[in-house]
Amino acid sequence: MKYICEVCGYPYLIEPPYDKNGNGSYIICPCCGFEFGYDDYPDKEKSIIDWRNNWIENGYIWFSEKKAPPINWNPQKQLINIVK
Ligand SMILES: [Zn+2]
């Protein structure tokens, strides 16, 4: 089971960003670097949008040094995953 990052749309998170009560799992997205339960404090919705906009404005930089981006990684396409 893989989960989608609510910030950047990265679809291969190994844990859900939030549990069913909305508590962050403290997983860090390897793509955008957002830590769920930490970087979303105090305003979850605003933090997610701000982080996403920063990430886009900075040129979609891959965050993780340990984990490589997926083959043929396309950050713009990936963002379609979070269009609501
Ligand atoms: Zn992300």
PDB file of the backbone (N, CA, C, O) and the ligand in Angstrom, with CONECT records:
HET     ZN  A 101       1
ATOM      1  N   MET A   1       0.850  -1.202   0.000  1.00  0.00           N
ATOM      2  CA  MET A   1       0.000   0.000   0.000  1.00  0.00           C
ATOM      3  C   MET A   1       0.881   1.246   0.000  1.00  0.00           C
ATOM      4  O   MET A   1       1.777   1.384   0.833  1.00  0.00           O
ATOM      5  N   LYS A   2       0.619   2.144  -0.935  1.00  0.00           N
ATOM      6  CA  LYS A   2       1.360   3.396  -1.014  1.00  0.00           C
ATOM      7  C   LYS A   2       0.391   4.556  -0.799  1.00  0.00           C
ATOM      8  O   LYS A   2      -0.809   4.444  -1.048  1.00  0.00           O
ATOM      9  N   TYR A   3       0.940   5.653  -0.339  1.00  0.00           N
ATOM     10  CA  TYR A   3       0.111   6.803  -0.014  1.00  0.00           C
ATOM     11  C   TYR A   3       0.616   8.037  -0.742  1.00  0.00           C
ATOM     12  O   TYR A   3       1.794   8.153  -1.080  1.00  0.00           O
ATOM     13  N   ILE A   4      -0.315   8.955  -0.970  1.00  0.00           N
ATOM     14  CA  ILE A   4       0.014  10.164  -1.723  1.00  0.00           C
ATOM     15  C   ILE A   4       0.364  11.306  -0.768  1.00  0.00           C
ATOM     16  O   ILE A   4      -0.337  11.547   0.215  1.00  0.00           O
ATOM     17  N   CYS A   5       1.442  11.992  -1.072  1.00  0.00           N
ATOM     18  CA  CYS A   5       1.801  13.197  -0.324  1.00  0.00           C
ATOM     19  C   CYS A   5       0.797  14.296  -0.658  1.00  0.00           C
ATOM     20  O   CYS A   5       0.575  14.622  -1.824  1.00  0.00           O
ATOM     21  N   GLU A   6       0.201  14.857   0.378  1.00  0.00           N
ATOM     22  CA  GLU A   6      -0.831  15.885   0.149  1.00  0.00           C
ATOM     23  C   GLU A   6      -0.228  17.222  -0.259  1.00  0.00           C
ATOM     24  O   GLU A   6      -0.941  18.136  -0.673  1.00  0.00           O
ATOM     25  N   VAL A   7       1.083  17.325  -0.138  1.00  0.00           N
ATOM     26  CA  VAL A   7       1.740  18.578  -0.495  1.00  0.00           C
ATOM     27  C   VAL A   7       2.136  18.590  -1.974  1.00  0.00           C
ATOM     28  O   VAL A   7       1.830  19.534  -2.703  1.00  0.00           O
ATOM     29  N   CYS A   8       2.819  17.529  -2.403  1.00  0.00           N
ATOM     30  CA  CYS A   8       3.404  17.545  -3.752  1.00  0.00           C
ATOM     31  C   CYS A   8       2.819  16.481  -4.676  1.00  0.00           C
ATOM     32  O   CYS A   8       3.119  16.469  -5.870  1.00  0.00           O
ATOM     33  N   GLY A   9       1.990  15.590  -4.140  1.00  0.00           N
ATOM     34  CA  GLY A   9       1.372  14.568  -4.973  1.00  0.00           C
ATOM     35  C   GLY A   9       2.233  13.332  -5.187  1.00  0.00           C
ATOM     36  O   GLY A   9       1.857  12.431  -5.937  1.00  0.00           O
ATOM     37  N   TYR A  10       3.398  13.288  -4.525  1.00  0.00           N
ATOM     38  CA  TYR A  10       4.253  12.105  -4.639  1.00  0.00           C
ATOM     39  C   TYR A  10       3.459  10.869  -4.201  1.00  0.00           C
ATOM     40  O   TYR A  10       2.951  10.829  -3.080  1.00  0.00           O
ATOM     41  N   PRO A  11       3.348   9.856  -5.077  1.00  0.00           N
ATOM     42  CA  PRO A  11       2.400   8.774  -4.809  1.00  0.00           C
ATOM     43  C   PRO A  11       2.982   7.514  -4.160  1.00  0.00           C
ATOM     44  O   PRO A  11       2.328   6.471  -4.147  1.00  0.00           O
ATOM     45  N   TYR A  12       4.193   7.599  -3.627  1.00  0.00           N
ATOM     46  CA  TYR A  12       4.819   6.374  -3.124  1.00  0.00           C
ATOM     47  C   TYR A  12       5.208   6.453  -1.648  1.00  0.00           C
ATOM     48  O   TYR A  12       6.156   5.792  -1.224  1.00  0.00           O
ATOM     49  N   LEU A  13       4.486   7.254  -0.865  1.00  0.00           N
ATOM     50  CA  LEU A  13       4.778   7.280   0.572  1.00  0.00           C
ATOM     51  C   LEU A  13       4.487   5.909   1.165  1.00  0.00           C
ATOM     52  O   LEU A  13       3.497   5.268   0.812  1.00  0.00           O
ATOM     53  N   ILE A  14       5.360   5.461   2.073  1.00  0.00           N
ATOM     54  CA  ILE A  14       5.186   4.116   2.627  1.00  0.00           C
ATOM     55  C   ILE A  14       4.252   4.104   3.834  1.00  0.00           C
ATOM     56  O   ILE A  14       3.835   3.040   4.292  1.00  0.00           O
ATOM     57  N   GLU A  15       3.923   5.299   4.350  1.00  0.00           N
ATOM     58  CA  GLU A  15       2.960   5.398   5.449  1.00  0.00           C
ATOM     59  C   GLU A  15       1.952   6.478   5.083  1.00  0.00           C
ATOM     60  O   GLU A  15       2.274   7.392   4.323  1.00  0.00           O
ATOM     61  N   PRO A  16       0.727   6.385   5.616  1.00  0.00           N
ATOM     62  CA  PRO A  16      -0.224   7.473   5.367  1.00  0.00           C
ATOM     63  C   PRO A  16       0.251   8.748   6.075  1.00  0.00           C
ATOM     64  O   PRO A  16       0.757   8.668   7.194  1.00  0.00           O
ATOM     65  N   PRO A  17       0.098   9.919   5.448  1.00  0.00           N
ATOM     66  CA  PRO A  17       0.533  11.162   6.090  1.00  0.00           C
ATOM     67  C   PRO A  17      -0.187  11.428   7.416  1.00  0.00           C
ATOM     68  O   PRO A  17       0.408  11.933   8.368  1.00  0.00           O
ATOM     69  N   TYR A  18      -1.475  11.081   7.460  1.00  0.00           N
ATOM     70  CA  TYR A  18      -2.272  11.294   8.669  1.00  0.00           C
ATOM     71  C   TYR A  18      -3.057  10.047   8.999  1.00  0.00           C
ATOM     72  O   TYR A  18      -3.480   9.309   8.108  1.00  0.00           O
ATOM     73  N   ASP A  19      -3.251   9.813  10.296  1.00  0.00           N
ATOM     74  CA  ASP A  19      -4.114   8.697  10.682  1.00  0.00           C
ATOM     75  C   ASP A  19      -5.578   9.136  10.576  1.00  0.00           C
ATOM     76  O   ASP A  19      -5.865  10.261  10.167  1.00  0.00           O
ATOM     77  N   LYS A  20      -6.486   8.256  10.940  1.00  0.00           N
ATOM     78  CA  LYS A  20      -7.900   8.568  10.733  1.00  0.00           C
ATOM     79  C   LYS A  20      -8.393   9.697  11.643  1.00  0.00           C
ATOM     80  O   LYS A  20      -9.462  10.262  11.412  1.00  0.00           O
ATOM     81  N   ASN A  21      -7.615  10.022  12.671  1.00  0.00           N
ATOM     82  CA  ASN A  21      -7.967  11.147  13.530  1.00  0.00           C
ATOM     83  C   ASN A  21      -7.291  12.445  13.095  1.00  0.00           C
ATOM     84  O   ASN A  21      -7.443  13.486  13.734  1.00  0.00           O
ATOM     85  N   GLY A  22      -6.553  12.364  12.009  1.00  0.00           N
ATOM     86  CA  GLY A  22      -5.910  13.559  11.489  1.00  0.00           C
ATOM     87  C   GLY A  22      -4.552  13.859  12.113  1.00  0.00           C
ATOM     88  O   GLY A  22      -3.989  14.931  11.891  1.00  0.00           O
ATOM     89  N   ASN A  23      -4.025  12.918  12.891  1.00  0.00           N
ATOM     90  CA  ASN A  23      -2.709  13.130  13.487  1.00  0.00           C
ATOM     91  C   ASN A  23      -1.607  12.790  12.492  1.00  0.00           C
ATOM     92  O   ASN A  23      -1.670  11.775  11.799  1.00  0.00           O
ATOM     93  N   GLY A  24      -0.607  13.644  12.433  1.00  0.00           N
ATOM     94  CA  GLY A  24       0.491  13.425  11.511  1.00  0.00           C
ATOM     95  C   GLY A  24       1.296  12.199  11.883  1.00  0.00           C
ATOM     96  O   GLY A  24       1.436  11.862  13.059  1.00  0.00           O
ATOM     97  N   SER A  25       1.825  11.536  10.865  1.00  0.00           N
ATOM     98  CA  SER A  25       2.589  10.301  11.101  1.00  0.00           C
ATOM     99  C   SER A  25       4.085  10.582  11.243  1.00  0.00           C
ATOM    100  O   SER A  25       4.870   9.665  11.486  1.00  0.00           O
ATOM    101  N   TYR A  26       4.475  11.834  11.095  1.00  0.00           N
ATOM    102  CA  TYR A  26       5.891  12.226  11.154  1.00  0.00           C
ATOM    103  C   TYR A  26       6.716  11.582  10.056  1.00  0.00           C
ATOM    104  O   TYR A  26       7.937  11.467  10.160  1.00  0.00           O
ATOM    105  N   ILE A  27       6.030  11.165   9.004  1.00  0.00           N
ATOM    106  CA  ILE A  27       6.752  10.692   7.829  1.00  0.00           C
ATOM    107  C   ILE A  27       7.201  11.945   7.056  1.00  0.00           C
ATOM    108  O   ILE A  27       6.477  12.938   6.980  1.00  0.00           O
ATOM    109  N   ILE A  28       8.388  11.873   6.497  1.00  0.00           N
ATOM    110  CA  ILE A  28       8.909  12.990   5.701  1.00  0.00           C
ATOM    111  C   ILE A  28       8.844  12.588   4.236  1.00  0.00           C
ATOM    112  O   ILE A  28       9.383  11.554   3.837  1.00  0.00           O
ATOM    113  N   CYS A  29       8.182  13.413   3.443  1.00  0.00           N
ATOM    114  CA  CYS A  29       8.084  13.111   2.019  1.00  0.00           C
ATOM    115  C   CYS A  29       9.473  13.219   1.385  1.00  0.00           C
ATOM    116  O   CYS A  29      10.115  14.262   1.504  1.00  0.00           O
ATOM    117  N   PRO A  30       9.950  12.171   0.719  1.00  0.00           N
ATOM    118  CA  PRO A  30      11.277  12.231   0.111  1.00  0.00           C
ATOM    119  C   PRO A  30      11.318  13.193  -1.069  1.00  0.00           C
ATOM    120  O   PRO A  30      12.391  13.602  -1.511  1.00  0.00           O
ATOM    121  N   CYS A  31      10.166  13.544  -1.564  1.00  0.00           N
ATOM    122  CA  CYS A  31      10.084  14.415  -2.734  1.00  0.00           C
ATOM    123  C   CYS A  31      10.143  15.896  -2.349  1.00  0.00           C
ATOM    124  O   CYS A  31      11.009  16.631  -2.824  1.00  0.00           O
ATOM    125  N   CYS A  32       9.220  16.329  -1.486  1.00  0.00           N
ATOM    126  CA  CYS A  32       9.159  17.765  -1.169  1.00  0.00           C
ATOM    127  C   CYS A  32       9.718  18.093   0.205  1.00  0.00           C
ATOM    128  O   CYS A  32       9.930  19.266   0.513  1.00  0.00           O
ATOM    129  N   GLY A  33       9.962  17.085   1.040  1.00  0.00           N
ATOM    130  CA  GLY A  33      10.573  17.305   2.341  1.00  0.00           C
ATOM    131  C   GLY A  33       9.618  17.701   3.445  1.00  0.00           C
ATOM    132  O   GLY A  33      10.050  18.029   4.550  1.00  0.00           O
ATOM    133  N   PHE A  34       8.336  17.677   3.166  1.00  0.00           N
ATOM    134  CA  PHE A  34       7.339  18.050   4.173  1.00  0.00           C
ATOM    135  C   PHE A  34       7.215  16.947   5.222  1.00  0.00           C
ATOM    136  O   PHE A  34       7.095  15.770   4.882  1.00  0.00           O
ATOM    137  N   GLU A  35       7.243  17.335   6.501  1.00  0.00           N
ATOM    138  CA  GLU A  35       7.068  16.354   7.576  1.00  0.00           C
ATOM    139  C   GLU A  35       5.664  16.497   8.141  1.00  0.00           C
ATOM    140  O   GLU A  35       5.314  17.527   8.718  1.00  0.00           O
ATOM    141  N   PHE A  36       4.866  15.454   7.968  1.00  0.00           N
ATOM    142  CA  PHE A  36       3.466  15.492   8.394  1.00  0.00           C
ATOM    143  C   PHE A  36       3.378  15.363   9.906  1.00  0.00           C
ATOM    144  O   PHE A  36       3.884  14.406  10.492  1.00  0.00           O
ATOM    145  N   GLY A  37       2.720  16.352  10.535  1.00  0.00           N
ATOM    146  CA  GLY A  37       2.640  16.386  11.987  1.00  0.00           C
ATOM    147  C   GLY A  37       3.626  17.371  12.569  1.00  0.00           C
ATOM    148  O   GLY A  37       3.607  17.637  13.771  1.00  0.00           O
ATOM    149  N   TYR A  38       4.488  17.914  11.731  1.00  0.00           N
ATOM    150  CA  TYR A  38       5.498  18.867  12.204  1.00  0.00           C
ATOM    151  C   TYR A  38       5.468  20.154  11.368  1.00  0.00           C
ATOM    152  O   TYR A  38       5.256  21.244  11.899  1.00  0.00           O
ATOM    153  N   ASP A  39       5.682  20.013  10.074  1.00  0.00           N
ATOM    154  CA  ASP A  39       5.705  21.194   9.216  1.00  0.00           C
ATOM    155  C   ASP A  39       4.313  21.759   8.966  1.00  0.00           C
ATOM    156  O   ASP A  39       4.176  22.832   8.378  1.00  0.00           O
ATOM    157  N   ASP A  40       3.293  21.055   9.401  1.00  0.00           N
ATOM    158  CA  ASP A  40       1.922  21.515   9.187  1.00  0.00           C
ATOM    159  C   ASP A  40       1.358  22.213  10.427  1.00  0.00           C
ATOM    160  O   ASP A  40       0.151  22.437  10.518  1.00  0.00           O
ATOM    161  N   TYR A  41       2.217  22.552  11.366  1.00  0.00           N
ATOM    162  CA  TYR A  41       1.768  23.232  12.573  1.00  0.00           C
ATOM    163  C   TYR A  41       1.946  24.736  12.403  1.00  0.00           C
ATOM    164  O   TYR A  41       2.972  25.130  11.848  1.00  0.00           O
ATOM    165  N   PRO A  42       1.035  25.610  12.832  1.00  0.00           N
ATOM    166  CA  PRO A  42      -0.226  25.283  13.500  1.00  0.00           C
ATOM    167  C   PRO A  42      -1.409  25.185  12.528  1.00  0.00           C
ATOM    168  O   PRO A  42      -2.472  24.692  12.904  1.00  0.00           O
ATOM    169  N   ASP A  43      -1.239  25.642  11.303  1.00  0.00           N
ATOM    170  CA  ASP A  43      -2.374  25.668  10.380  1.00  0.00           C
ATOM    171  C   ASP A  43      -2.108  24.696   9.230  1.00  0.00           C
ATOM    172  O   ASP A  43      -1.388  25.004   8.280  1.00  0.00           O
ATOM    173  N   LYS A  44      -2.710  23.521   9.349  1.00  0.00           N
ATOM    174  CA  LYS A  44      -2.419  22.440   8.421  1.00  0.00           C
ATOM    175  C   LYS A  44      -2.665  22.834   6.972  1.00  0.00           C
ATOM    176  O   LYS A  44      -1.795  22.662   6.118  1.00  0.00           O
ATOM    177  N   GLU A  45      -3.836  23.353   6.702  1.00  0.00           N
ATOM    178  CA  GLU A  45      -4.208  23.636   5.318  1.00  0.00           C
ATOM    179  C   GLU A  45      -3.281  24.697   4.701  1.00  0.00           C
ATOM    180  O   GLU A  45      -2.799  24.548   3.578  1.00  0.00           O
ATOM    181  N   LYS A  46      -3.052  25.759   5.463  1.00  0.00           N
ATOM    182  CA  LYS A  46      -2.206  26.841   4.972  1.00  0.00           C
ATOM    183  C   LYS A  46      -0.762  26.362   4.820  1.00  0.00           C
ATOM    184  O   LYS A  46      -0.095  26.705   3.844  1.00  0.00           O
ATOM    185  N   SER A  47      -0.286  25.583   5.767  1.00  0.00           N
ATOM    186  CA  SER A  47       1.096  25.105   5.714  1.00  0.00           C
ATOM    187  C   SER A  47       1.333  24.255   4.474  1.00  0.00           C
ATOM    188  O   SER A  47       2.363  24.366   3.809  1.00  0.00           O
ATOM    189  N   ILE A  48       0.359  23.409   4.180  1.00  0.00           N
ATOM    190  CA  ILE A  48       0.484  22.530   3.018  1.00  0.00           C
ATOM    191  C   ILE A  48       0.527  23.351   1.727  1.00  0.00           C
ATOM    192  O   ILE A  48       1.344  23.091   0.845  1.00  0.00           O
ATOM    193  N   ILE A  49      -0.350  24.333   1.626  1.00  0.00           N
ATOM    194  CA  ILE A  49      -0.391  25.166   0.413  1.00  0.00           C
ATOM    195  C   ILE A  49       0.895  25.986   0.288  1.00  0.00           C
ATOM    196  O   ILE A  49       1.486  26.068  -0.789  1.00  0.00           O
ATOM    197  N   ASP A  50       1.320  26.589   1.395  1.00  0.00           N
ATOM    198  CA  ASP A  50       2.539  27.409   1.356  1.00  0.00           C
ATOM    199  C   ASP A  50       3.756  26.571   0.967  1.00  0.00           C
ATOM    200  O   ASP A  50       4.577  26.978   0.146  1.00  0.00           O
ATOM    201  N   TRP A  51       3.848  25.386   1.581  1.00  0.00           N
ATOM    202  CA  TRP A  51       4.990  24.504   1.297  1.00  0.00           C
ATOM    203  C   TRP A  51       5.006  24.109  -0.179  1.00  0.00           C
ATOM    204  O   TRP A  51       6.048  24.098  -0.835  1.00  0.00           O
ATOM    205  N   ARG A  52       3.803  23.782  -0.678  1.00  0.00           N
ATOM    206  CA  ARG A  52       3.680  23.370  -2.075  1.00  0.00           C
ATOM    207  C   ARG A  52       4.099  24.514  -3.008  1.00  0.00           C
ATOM    208  O   ARG A  52       4.845  24.307  -3.965  1.00  0.00           O
ATOM    209  N   ASN A  53       3.606  25.725  -2.710  1.00  0.00           N
ATOM    210  CA  ASN A  53       3.934  26.864  -3.574  1.00  0.00           C
ATOM    211  C   ASN A  53       5.429  27.156  -3.549  1.00  0.00           C
ATOM    212  O   ASN A  53       6.024  27.459  -4.583  1.00  0.00           O
ATOM    213  N   ASN A  54       6.031  27.066  -2.376  1.00  0.00           N
ATOM    214  CA  ASN A  54       7.480  27.258  -2.269  1.00  0.00           C
ATOM    215  C   ASN A  54       8.232  26.226  -3.088  1.00  0.00           C
ATOM    216  O   ASN A  54       9.170  26.541  -3.820  1.00  0.00           O
ATOM    217  N   TRP A  55       7.796  24.993  -2.944  1.00  0.00           N
ATOM    218  CA  TRP A  55       8.444  23.883  -3.638  1.00  0.00           C
ATOM    219  C   TRP A  55       8.366  24.092  -5.151  1.00  0.00           C
ATOM    220  O   TRP A  55       9.336  23.851  -5.870  1.00  0.00           O
ATOM    221  N   ILE A  56       7.212  24.537  -5.621  1.00  0.00           N
ATOM    222  CA  ILE A  56       7.029  24.789  -7.052  1.00  0.00           C
ATOM    223  C   ILE A  56       7.895  25.974  -7.493  1.00  0.00           C
ATOM    224  O   ILE A  56       8.589  25.912  -8.508  1.00  0.00           O
ATOM    225  N   GLU A  57       7.837  27.059  -6.703  1.00  0.00           N
ATOM    226  CA  GLU A  57       8.602  28.262  -7.067  1.00  0.00           C
ATOM    227  C   GLU A  57      10.102  28.009  -7.083  1.00  0.00           C
ATOM    228  O   GLU A  57      10.836  28.615  -7.864  1.00  0.00           O
ATOM    229  N   ASN A  58      10.550  27.110  -6.217  1.00  0.00           N
ATOM    230  CA  ASN A  58      11.986  26.805  -6.160  1.00  0.00           C
ATOM    231  C   ASN A  58      12.426  25.808  -7.231  1.00  0.00           C
ATOM    232  O   ASN A  58      13.597  25.433  -7.304  1.00  0.00           O
ATOM    233  N   GLY A  59      11.485  25.391  -8.049  1.00  0.00           N
ATOM    234  CA  GLY A  59      11.855  24.549  -9.180  1.00  0.00           C
ATOM    235  C   GLY A  59      11.731  23.056  -8.934  1.00  0.00           C
ATOM    236  O   GLY A  59      12.469  22.268  -9.526  1.00  0.00           O
ATOM    237  N   TYR A  60      10.793  22.651  -8.056  1.00  0.00           N
ATOM    238  CA  TYR A  60      10.499  21.221  -7.850  1.00  0.00           C
ATOM    239  C   TYR A  60      11.765  20.435  -7.452  1.00  0.00           C
ATOM    240  O   TYR A  60      12.099  19.424  -8.070  1.00  0.00           O
ATOM    241  N   ILE A  61      12.436  20.906  -6.444  1.00  0.00           N
ATOM    242  CA  ILE A  61      13.686  20.228  -6.053  1.00  0.00           C
ATOM    243  C   ILE A  61      13.382  18.950  -5.268  1.00  0.00           C
ATOM    244  O   ILE A  61      12.624  18.967  -4.299  1.00  0.00           O
ATOM    245  N   TRP A  62      13.977  17.863  -5.697  1.00  0.00           N
ATOM    246  CA  TRP A  62      13.846  16.583  -4.999  1.00  0.00           C
ATOM    247  C   TRP A  62      14.552  16.700  -3.654  1.00  0.00           C
ATOM    248  O   TRP A  62      15.702  17.137  -3.595  1.00  0.00           O
ATOM    249  N   PHE A  63      13.867  16.311  -2.561  1.00  0.00           N
ATOM    250  CA  PHE A  63      14.368  16.572  -1.216  1.00  0.00           C
ATOM    251  C   PHE A  63      15.382  15.540  -0.713  1.00  0.00           C
ATOM    252  O   PHE A  63      16.447  15.907  -0.214  1.00  0.00           O
ATOM    253  N   SER A  64      15.057  14.269  -0.841  1.00  0.00           N
ATOM    254  CA  SER A  64      15.830  13.228  -0.170  1.00  0.00           C
ATOM    255  C   SER A  64      17.194  12.995  -0.806  1.00  0.00           C
ATOM    256  O   SER A  64      17.331  12.918  -2.027  1.00  0.00           O
ATOM    257  N   GLU A  65      18.188  12.887   0.054  1.00  0.00           N
ATOM    258  CA  GLU A  65      19.518  12.528  -0.446  1.00  0.00           C
ATOM    259  C   GLU A  65      19.719  11.019  -0.431  1.00  0.00           C
ATOM    260  O   GLU A  65      20.574  10.487  -1.139  1.00  0.00           O
ATOM    261  N   LYS A  66      18.912  10.331   0.392  1.00  0.00           N
ATOM    262  CA  LYS A  66      19.035   8.880   0.523  1.00  0.00           C
ATOM    263  C   LYS A  66      18.259   8.145  -0.557  1.00  0.00           C
ATOM    264  O   LYS A  66      18.659   7.087  -1.043  1.00  0.00           O
ATOM    265  N   LYS A  67      17.131   8.750  -0.913  1.00  0.00           N
ATOM    266  CA  LYS A  67      16.233   8.090  -1.849  1.00  0.00           C
ATOM    267  C   LYS A  67      16.223   8.855  -3.169  1.00  0.00           C
ATOM    268  O   LYS A  67      16.024  10.070  -3.190  1.00  0.00           O
ATOM    269  N   ALA A  68      16.437   8.151  -4.247  1.00  0.00           N
ATOM    270  CA  ALA A  68      16.442   8.792  -5.568  1.00  0.00           C
ATOM    271  C   ALA A  68      15.010   8.975  -6.062  1.00  0.00           C
ATOM    272  O   ALA A  68      14.115   8.220  -5.682  1.00  0.00           O
ATOM    273  N   PRO A  69      14.801   9.973  -6.904  1.00  0.00           N
ATOM    274  CA  PRO A  69      13.464  10.118  -7.496  1.00  0.00           C
ATOM    275  C   PRO A  69      13.114   8.930  -8.386  1.00  0.00           C
ATOM    276  O   PRO A  69      14.010   8.258  -8.896  1.00  0.00           O
ATOM    277  N   PRO A  70      11.814   8.663  -8.582  1.00  0.00           N
ATOM    278  CA  PRO A  70      11.408   7.575  -9.473  1.00  0.00           C
ATOM    279  C   PRO A  70      11.953   7.808 -10.883  1.00  0.00           C
ATOM    280  O   PRO A  70      12.204   8.941 -11.292  1.00  0.00           O
ATOM    281  N   ILE A  71      12.126   6.724 -11.598  1.00  0.00           N
ATOM    282  CA  ILE A  71      12.552   6.820 -12.997  1.00  0.00           C
ATOM    283  C   ILE A  71      11.491   7.602 -13.768  1.00  0.00           C
ATOM    284  O   ILE A  71      10.291   7.398 -13.586  1.00  0.00           O
ATOM    285  N   ASN A  72      11.958   8.494 -14.623  1.00  0.00           N
ATOM    286  CA  ASN A  72      11.056   9.357 -15.401  1.00  0.00           C
ATOM    287  C   ASN A  72      10.179  10.243 -14.520  1.00  0.00           C
ATOM    288  O   ASN A  72       9.057  10.601 -14.878  1.00  0.00           O
ATOM    289  N   TRP A  73      10.727  10.582 -13.364  1.00  0.00           N
ATOM    290  CA  TRP A  73       9.983  11.434 -12.437  1.00  0.00           C
ATOM    291  C   TRP A  73       9.600  12.746 -13.095  1.00  0.00           C
ATOM    292  O   TRP A  73      10.433  13.436 -13.683  1.00  0.00           O
ATOM    293  N   ASN A  74       8.313  13.078 -12.983  1.00  0.00           N
ATOM    294  CA  ASN A  74       7.805  14.317 -13.568  1.00  0.00           C
ATOM    295  C   ASN A  74       6.972  15.046 -12.506  1.00  0.00           C
ATOM    296  O   ASN A  74       5.796  14.734 -12.314  1.00  0.00           O
ATOM    297  N   PRO A  75       7.588  16.020 -11.816  1.00  0.00           N
ATOM    298  CA  PRO A  75       6.890  16.680 -10.703  1.00  0.00           C
ATOM    299  C   PRO A  75       5.615  17.389 -11.123  1.00  0.00           C
ATOM    300  O   PRO A  75       4.647  17.423 -10.363  1.00  0.00           O
ATOM    301  N   GLN A  76       5.602  17.955 -12.320  1.00  0.00           N
ATOM    302  CA  GLN A  76       4.383  18.648 -12.748  1.00  0.00           C
ATOM    303  C   GLN A  76       3.218  17.671 -12.918  1.00  0.00           C
ATOM    304  O   GLN A  76       2.089  17.946 -12.512  1.00  0.00           O
ATOM    305  N   LYS A  77       3.523  16.521 -13.531  1.00  0.00           N
ATOM    306  CA  LYS A  77       2.489  15.491 -13.711  1.00  0.00           C
ATOM    307  C   LYS A  77       2.031  14.940 -12.363  1.00  0.00           C
ATOM    308  O   LYS A  77       0.852  14.659 -12.144  1.00  0.00           O
ATOM    309  N   GLN A  78       3.005  14.798 -11.474  1.00  0.00           N
ATOM    310  CA  GLN A  78       2.716  14.240 -10.160  1.00  0.00           C
ATOM    311  C   GLN A  78       1.699  15.082  -9.395  1.00  0.00           C
ATOM    312  O   GLN A  78       0.899  14.553  -8.623  1.00  0.00           O
ATOM    313  N   LEU A  79       1.734  16.397  -9.614  1.00  0.00           N
ATOM    314  CA  LEU A  79       0.824  17.301  -8.904  1.00  0.00           C
ATOM    315  C   LEU A  79      -0.638  17.022  -9.249  1.00  0.00           C
ATOM    316  O   LEU A  79      -1.536  17.398  -8.497  1.00  0.00           O
ATOM    317  N   ILE A  80      -0.876  16.368 -10.377  1.00  0.00           N
ATOM    318  CA  ILE A  80      -2.250  16.014 -10.757  1.00  0.00           C
ATOM    319  C   ILE A  80      -2.881  15.113  -9.684  1.00  0.00           C
ATOM    320  O   ILE A  80      -4.098  15.106  -9.497  1.00  0.00           O
ATOM    321  N   ASN A  81      -2.019  14.349  -8.982  1.00  0.00           N
ATOM    322  CA  ASN A  81      -2.523  13.451  -7.943  1.00  0.00           C
ATOM    323  C   ASN A  81      -3.282  14.157  -6.820  1.00  0.00           C
ATOM    324  O   ASN A  81      -4.106  13.547  -6.138  1.00  0.00           O
ATOM    325  N   ILE A  82      -3.001  15.434  -6.637  1.00  0.00           N
ATOM    326  CA  ILE A  82      -3.663  16.127  -5.523  1.00  0.00           C
ATOM    327  C   ILE A  82      -4.665  17.170  -5.989  1.00  0.00           C
ATOM    328  O   ILE A  82      -5.149  17.959  -5.178  1.00  0.00           O
ATOM    329  N   VAL A  83      -4.982  17.193  -7.251  1.00  0.00           N
ATOM    330  CA  VAL A  83      -6.038  18.086  -7.726  1.00  0.00           C
ATOM    331  C   VAL A  83      -7.359  17.563  -7.207  1.00  0.00           C
ATOM    332  O   VAL A  83      -7.708  16.400  -7.409  1.00  0.00           O
ATOM    333  N   LYS A  84      -8.095  18.444  -6.528  1.00  0.00           N
ATOM    334  CA  LYS A  84      -9.352  17.978  -5.934  1.00  0.00           C
ATOM    335  C   LYS A  84     -10.539  18.579  -6.644  1.00  0.00           C
ATOM    336  O   LYS A  84     -11.682  18.300  -6.282  1.00  0.00           O
TER     337      LYS A  84
HETATM  338 ZN    ZN A 101       5.658  15.641  -0.907  1.00  0.00          ZN2+
END
